[in-house]
Structures are given as structure tokens and as C-alpha cells.
Amino acid sequence: MGINLKELNKQIDDFKETKDPERLIIGYKTYSKLMKENKFLDKISKDANDPMIRYYKEIKIKIVTEKHFFEIE
């Protein structure tokens, strides 16, 4: 269920071929699963003005209430 880090990075790279991603929309269980991977944690950064806003590879993350969800905008 959900997406793993390898699939996430592949989808981001594929998306970047057409245009730059603005944000990642991730279900809360999928986000929890990704947070358990150190390589994902190393690339997470916080917004200086709002500590609730997170970025992965400089792409804003939005967490949604659906359990296993992933989309790139």
C-alpha cells in the first residue's frame, strides 16, 4: 500500500521531464511510512517562517487525510 521512496523519486524525476513540481500531496499513512526511511528524512526541510510546512527536495509537501495517497502537482 502507498508508495516507497524509490517509486517516489522515480515519479518526481518523470514529472520533472514535463514541468517543475509545485507540491507533493501525500496521504498520512504513506507519509508515515516514508518518514521511517533515513534517506527521505535527510532530504526533508522545514520552512523558516512556518515550522508546519515541510519540503522534500525543495518541493512543498501537503499531507491529506486519505490513508494511502500520492500525487504530484
mmCIF file of the C-alpha atoms, coordinates in Angstrom:
data_MODEL
# 
_entry.id   MODEL 
# 
loop_
_atom_site.group_PDB 
_atom_site.id 
_atom_site.type_symbol 
_atom_site.label_atom_id 
_atom_site.label_alt_id 
_atom_site.label_comp_id 
_atom_site.label_asym_id 
_atom_site.label_entity_id 
_atom_site.label_seq_id 
_atom_site.pdbx_PDB_ins_code 
_atom_site.Cartn_x 
_atom_site.Cartn_y 
_atom_site.Cartn_z 
_atom_site.occupancy 
_atom_site.B_iso_or_equiv 
_atom_site.pdbx_formal_charge 
_atom_site.auth_seq_id 
_atom_site.auth_comp_id 
_atom_site.auth_asym_id 
_atom_site.auth_atom_id 
_atom_site.pdbx_PDB_model_num 
ATOM 1  C CA . MET A 1 1  ? 0.000  0.000  0.000   1.00 0.00 ? 1  MET A CA 1 
ATOM 2  C CA . GLY A 1 2  ? 1.161  3.522  -0.655  1.00 0.00 ? 2  GLY A CA 1 
ATOM 3  C CA . ILE A 1 3  ? 4.459  4.353  -2.299  1.00 0.00 ? 3  ILE A CA 1 
ATOM 4  C CA . ASN A 1 4  ? 8.056  3.683  -1.330  1.00 0.00 ? 4  ASN A CA 1 
ATOM 5  C CA . LEU A 1 5  ? 11.000 6.086  -1.608  1.00 0.00 ? 5  LEU A CA 1 
ATOM 6  C CA . LYS A 1 6  ? 12.332 4.594  -4.839  1.00 0.00 ? 6  LYS A CA 1 
ATOM 7  C CA . GLU A 1 7  ? 8.936  4.961  -6.557  1.00 0.00 ? 7  GLU A CA 1 
ATOM 8  C CA . LEU A 1 8  ? 8.544  8.480  -5.149  1.00 0.00 ? 8  LEU A CA 1 
ATOM 9  C CA . ASN A 1 9  ? 11.866 9.636  -6.579  1.00 0.00 ? 9  ASN A CA 1 
ATOM 10 C CA . LYS A 1 10 ? 11.118 7.998  -9.939  1.00 0.00 ? 10 LYS A CA 1 
ATOM 11 C CA . GLN A 1 11 ? 7.743  9.731  -10.208 1.00 0.00 ? 11 GLN A CA 1 
ATOM 12 C CA . ILE A 1 12 ? 9.299  13.089 -9.284  1.00 0.00 ? 12 ILE A CA 1 
ATOM 13 C CA . ASP A 1 13 ? 12.003 12.634 -11.951 1.00 0.00 ? 13 ASP A CA 1 
ATOM 14 C CA . ASP A 1 14 ? 9.403  11.637 -14.550 1.00 0.00 ? 14 ASP A CA 1 
ATOM 15 C CA . PHE A 1 15 ? 7.256  14.647 -13.651 1.00 0.00 ? 15 PHE A CA 1 
ATOM 16 C CA . LYS A 1 16 ? 10.258 16.998 -13.921 1.00 0.00 ? 16 LYS A CA 1 
ATOM 17 C CA . GLU A 1 17 ? 10.667 15.998 -17.578 1.00 0.00 ? 17 GLU A CA 1 
ATOM 18 C CA . THR A 1 18 ? 7.451  17.867 -18.434 1.00 0.00 ? 18 THR A CA 1 
ATOM 19 C CA . LYS A 1 19 ? 7.393  20.636 -15.798 1.00 0.00 ? 19 LYS A CA 1 
ATOM 20 C CA . ASP A 1 20 ? 8.613  21.543 -12.311 1.00 0.00 ? 20 ASP A CA 1 
ATOM 21 C CA . PRO A 1 21 ? 6.517  20.075 -9.490  1.00 0.00 ? 21 PRO A CA 1 
ATOM 22 C CA . GLU A 1 22 ? 4.917  22.605 -7.145  1.00 0.00 ? 22 GLU A CA 1 
ATOM 23 C CA . ARG A 1 23 ? 3.903  20.244 -4.363  1.00 0.00 ? 23 ARG A CA 1 
ATOM 24 C CA . LEU A 1 24 ? 3.612  16.636 -3.311  1.00 0.00 ? 24 LEU A CA 1 
ATOM 25 C CA . ILE A 1 25 ? 0.236  15.553 -1.978  1.00 0.00 ? 25 ILE A CA 1 
ATOM 26 C CA . ILE A 1 26 ? 0.778  12.588 0.329   1.00 0.00 ? 26 ILE A CA 1 
ATOM 27 C CA . GLY A 1 27 ? -1.654 10.546 2.430   1.00 0.00 ? 27 GLY A CA 1 
ATOM 28 C CA . TYR A 1 28 ? -0.868 10.490 6.132   1.00 0.00 ? 28 TYR A CA 1 
ATOM 29 C CA . LYS A 1 29 ? -0.082 6.751  6.287   1.00 0.00 ? 29 LYS A CA 1 
ATOM 30 C CA . THR A 1 30 ? 2.127  6.983  3.199   1.00 0.00 ? 30 THR A CA 1 
ATOM 31 C CA . TYR A 1 31 ? 3.947  9.951  4.776   1.00 0.00 ? 31 TYR A CA 1 
ATOM 32 C CA . SER A 1 32 ? 4.419  7.979  7.992   1.00 0.00 ? 32 SER A CA 1 
ATOM 33 C CA . LYS A 1 33 ? 5.903  5.077  6.025   1.00 0.00 ? 33 LYS A CA 1 
ATOM 34 C CA . LEU A 1 34 ? 8.280  7.405  4.160   1.00 0.00 ? 34 LEU A CA 1 
ATOM 35 C CA . MET A 1 35 ? 9.378  9.087  7.413   1.00 0.00 ? 35 MET A CA 1 
ATOM 36 C CA . LYS A 1 36 ? 10.764 5.742  8.576   1.00 0.00 ? 36 LYS A CA 1 
ATOM 37 C CA . GLU A 1 37 ? 13.346 5.831  5.756   1.00 0.00 ? 37 GLU A CA 1 
ATOM 38 C CA . ASN A 1 38 ? 16.517 7.755  6.623   1.00 0.00 ? 38 ASN A CA 1 
ATOM 39 C CA . LYS A 1 39 ? 17.159 8.821  3.024   1.00 0.00 ? 39 LYS A CA 1 
ATOM 40 C CA . PHE A 1 40 ? 13.752 10.523 2.984   1.00 0.00 ? 40 PHE A CA 1 
ATOM 41 C CA . LEU A 1 41 ? 14.355 12.171 6.363   1.00 0.00 ? 41 LEU A CA 1 
ATOM 42 C CA . ASP A 1 42 ? 17.717 13.545 5.212   1.00 0.00 ? 42 ASP A CA 1 
ATOM 43 C CA . LYS A 1 43 ? 16.060 15.456 2.365   1.00 0.00 ? 43 LYS A CA 1 
ATOM 44 C CA . ILE A 1 44 ? 13.168 16.879 4.421   1.00 0.00 ? 44 ILE A CA 1 
ATOM 45 C CA . SER A 1 45 ? 13.460 20.559 5.329   1.00 0.00 ? 45 SER A CA 1 
ATOM 46 C CA . LYS A 1 46 ? 11.223 22.995 7.204   1.00 0.00 ? 46 LYS A CA 1 
ATOM 47 C CA . ASP A 1 47 ? 10.015 26.421 6.172   1.00 0.00 ? 47 ASP A CA 1 
ATOM 48 C CA . ALA A 1 48 ? 11.811 29.192 8.074   1.00 0.00 ? 48 ALA A CA 1 
ATOM 49 C CA . ASN A 1 49 ? 8.596  31.144 8.690   1.00 0.00 ? 49 ASN A CA 1 
ATOM 50 C CA . ASP A 1 50 ? 6.209  28.257 9.366   1.00 0.00 ? 50 ASP A CA 1 
ATOM 51 C CA . PRO A 1 51 ? 7.594  25.105 11.018  1.00 0.00 ? 51 PRO A CA 1 
ATOM 52 C CA . MET A 1 52 ? 4.467  23.134 9.979   1.00 0.00 ? 52 MET A CA 1 
ATOM 53 C CA . ILE A 1 53 ? 5.401  23.417 6.294   1.00 0.00 ? 53 ILE A CA 1 
ATOM 54 C CA . ARG A 1 54 ? 7.788  20.735 5.050   1.00 0.00 ? 54 ARG A CA 1 
ATOM 55 C CA . TYR A 1 55 ? 9.701  20.337 1.802   1.00 0.00 ? 55 TYR A CA 1 
ATOM 56 C CA . TYR A 1 56 ? 11.175 17.283 0.103   1.00 0.00 ? 56 TYR A CA 1 
ATOM 57 C CA . LYS A 1 57 ? 13.892 18.149 -2.403  1.00 0.00 ? 57 LYS A CA 1 
ATOM 58 C CA . GLU A 1 58 ? 12.581 21.745 -2.304  1.00 0.00 ? 58 GLU A CA 1 
ATOM 59 C CA . ILE A 1 59 ? 9.049  20.613 -3.235  1.00 0.00 ? 59 ILE A CA 1 
ATOM 60 C CA . LYS A 1 60 ? 6.325  21.556 -0.760  1.00 0.00 ? 60 LYS A CA 1 
ATOM 61 C CA . ILE A 1 61 ? 4.576  18.635 0.942   1.00 0.00 ? 61 ILE A CA 1 
ATOM 62 C CA . LYS A 1 62 ? 0.839  18.657 1.656   1.00 0.00 ? 62 LYS A CA 1 
ATOM 63 C CA . ILE A 1 63 ? -0.448 15.846 3.866   1.00 0.00 ? 63 ILE A CA 1 
ATOM 64 C CA . VAL A 1 64 ? -4.055 14.762 3.290   1.00 0.00 ? 64 VAL A CA 1 
ATOM 65 C CA . THR A 1 65 ? -6.456 12.657 5.351   1.00 0.00 ? 65 THR A CA 1 
ATOM 66 C CA . GLU A 1 66 ? -6.613 9.798  2.844   1.00 0.00 ? 66 GLU A CA 1 
ATOM 67 C CA . LYS A 1 67 ? -4.533 6.892  4.143   1.00 0.00 ? 67 LYS A CA 1 
ATOM 68 C CA . HIS A 1 68 ? -2.580 5.778  1.083   1.00 0.00 ? 68 HIS A CA 1 
ATOM 69 C CA . PHE A 1 69 ? -2.435 8.604  -1.427  1.00 0.00 ? 69 PHE A CA 1 
ATOM 70 C CA . PHE A 1 70 ? 0.249  10.183 -3.587  1.00 0.00 ? 70 PHE A CA 1 
ATOM 71 C CA . GLU A 1 71 ? 0.044  12.840 -6.276  1.00 0.00 ? 71 GLU A CA 1 
ATOM 72 C CA . ILE A 1 72 ? 2.344  15.438 -7.773  1.00 0.00 ? 72 ILE A CA 1 
ATOM 73 C CA . GLU A 1 73 ? 1.089  18.890 -8.803  1.00 0.00 ? 73 GLU A CA 1 
# 
